[in-house]
Amino acid sequence: MSTDKNINSLQPFHLAIPVRELQETRTFYNTTLNCKEGRSSEQWVDLDFYGHQLVLHITPAVNEKNDSNSVDGHDVPVPHFGVVLTKDDWNDLADRLKAYGMDFIIEPYVRFKGEPGEQSTMFFKDPSGNALEFKAFENLDQLFAK
């Protein structure tokens, strides 16, 4: 299996994450991040997470361990997940989250400025404490730049 796929031909990923309370977290993804809902039950819900399948599962003991690694002078939460957006979509989301009053882990900023892999990034948590990162590149060819 090749890992050198063209970025434009990638298949959607599937990710299932734990949540402590389903309705509050589903509302956050539906209204704050504009994710459309798919199938659901009383224990889980499928979401269209920017073209990928994200499943929220109620889990009695959500791990809220706050590990981090230093990246570009910021403490990046580990684990985290997110999406690479276009620059316009990233700016729109950053503006919407600021207007929403989001409590950012790392405020929107440009990381690795002037270096290979320069990117706009921001980190925040969903209501269940899952850390999310959204980023954008001026040039998507820089996604895996060294």
Secondary structure, DSSP 8 states (H G I E B T S, - for coil): --S---GGG----EEEEEES-HHHHHHIIIIIS--EEEEE-SSEEEEEETTEEEEEEE-SS-----EEEEETTEEEEES-EEEEE-HHHHHHHHHHHHHHT---SEEEEEESTTSTT-EEEEEEE-TT--EEEEEE-SSGGGTT--
